[in-house]
Amino acid sequence: MKNRTKIKSKLSVAFSENFPNAYNKFTLKHVNQQTGFPETILSKPLSECKVALLSTAGVHLKTDIPFNLDLHPGDHTIRIIPGDASEQNLTVTHMYYDLKSAKKDTTIVFPIQQLKELEQAGVIGEISDVHIGLFGGIMDTEHVEAESIPKVVELFKNKNIDVALLVPG
């Protein structure tokens, strides 16, 4: 990571921790407004649904190429995480939040173990064999909207995923 990026990361984290009211004024006004409503009504009980995780906390396999923190306006690529991935196989690469806790316990930002427990308890039908890790610190969302989101939607449709649990970073 470049020194400029390290400084930017430290400033972002410090700013968000010390000035939460000011930080909350940042909006997503730059995002294209969507018309219509997302499909939110399940056609079957949750106990019969296939569930996938989608995290914008920069989660990826330790063997994956980390998200490029030096890329302006942000790395919009996706990381596919297998359903059988364990906490020991995961790490996080991000710059806009304090990673200490997430590096110690990735389930904070990628609750795969908790999802497995819900499956065992019969609360959800099954866990998907694929999940998604994204870098959420992207201010210019053009590539996310044009490339990343369609890839994720297509993958989830092909895998017959009924519910995506969205976990922010």
N, C-alpha and C positions, 0 to 999 in steps of 0.2 A: 504494500500500500504506500502510495506517495505521501510525503510529509504534508502536502497541502490537504490531502484527503483525511489524514489523521487529525489535523487541526480542525477541519470542517466537522468531523465526527464528534470530537470533544466539545466543540462549541454548540453543536446541535443538542447533544445530551445535556450539557450544562444549562442551556437556554430552556429546554423543556422541563427540567427539574426545578429551576429557580423562578421561572415565569410562566406557570401553567395557564393563567388567564390569557396572557398574550399569545402563547402557543396555540390555544384553542381558537384564536381568531383566524388562523390559517384555515382555509376552506378548500373544497374541491371544486370551486367555481370554474376552474380551467377544464374540468372533465366534461366531455360532451354529454348533454342532457339526454337521457334515455326516455323514449316514449313507450307506453305500454307498461305492463306489470310483469315482474318475474314470476315464474310459476312457483307458487308457494303452497298450494294445496296438495297434500299427498294423496295419491290414488289408492294407497293401501296403508295398513297400520305400520308404525315405525318398527315394530317387532318383526316385520317382514321385509324391511328395506335394506338395500346395500348402501353402506355409508363410506365416504372418502373424506380425507382431511385435505384442506387447502390452507397453507400458512403463508403469510407475507412477511414472516420474521426472518427470512434468509436461511431456512432450514434446508439441508442437503446431506447426502451421504458423504462420509469422510473421504471416500474414493472419488467423488465428483470434483470437477473443476469448481472452485469457489466462485461466488458471484463477484463480478468485477466492480469493485468499489470506486475505481478511478474513472469509470465510464460516465461521460456526461450525456444525457441527463439521468442515467441510472441503468442498471442491467435488467432488461426486460425478459431475459430468457427464463425458461422453466426448468425445474429439476424434478424428475420423476423419482419417487421414493416407493420402493416395493412394500407391499402390505406386511411382509414378514420382517421388515427392518426392525432392529432392536435399538434401544437408546444408545448403546455402545457404538453403533454404526453411524450415528448422526452427529452433526455439528451445525453451527450457525455462522453465517458471514453477513454482517450488516454493519451499518455505521450510525444509524439514527436512534438507537436505544442502547442502554447499558447491557452488555452481553454476559456479564459475570454469572448471573443466575441461570440464564438459558444454556450457557456452556456447561454448567454443573449438572443441570437437569433439563434436558431438551423437551421433556413432557410439558414444561411450562408453556412452550410455544408450539408444541407438536404432540398433543396428548394421545399418542398411539396406544400406550399401555392402558389408559383409561377407556379407550374405545374397545380394546380387547376384552376388558372387564365387562363392559356393557353388552358385548356380544355373548359372552359366557352366561351372563345373567338373563339373557333373552330380551333385553330392552331394545336392541336393534337386531335386525335379521342377520347381517353378516358385514364384515369389513371388506372393503375393496382390496384387490391385490395391487392397486396403484394409488398413490397419493401425490400431492403437488407441493413443492416448495418454490416460493417466489421471493424476490427482493422487493420490499414494499416502499422503499424510499425514492420513488420515481415522481418527479414533478411534472414532466412532460409525458403524458400517458398515450401519446399517439401510437407508439409501437406496441404498447400493452393492449390497447383496444383493437388494433389492426392485426396483430400477430399472436400474442400470448393467449388472450382470452379465447379466441376461436379455436386454438389448439387444445386448450383445456376442455372447452365445451365438447369438442369432437371426441376427445379421449374419453371423457366421462360418459358420453352417449354410447360409444362403442363398447364400453365396459358395463353398460346397463346400471349405472350408479343412480340411485334414487335421491340421495341426500348428500350434499357437500357441507361439511362442517368447516366454516371459515374462521381461521384463527389469526388475528392481527399480531404484528410484532411491536 
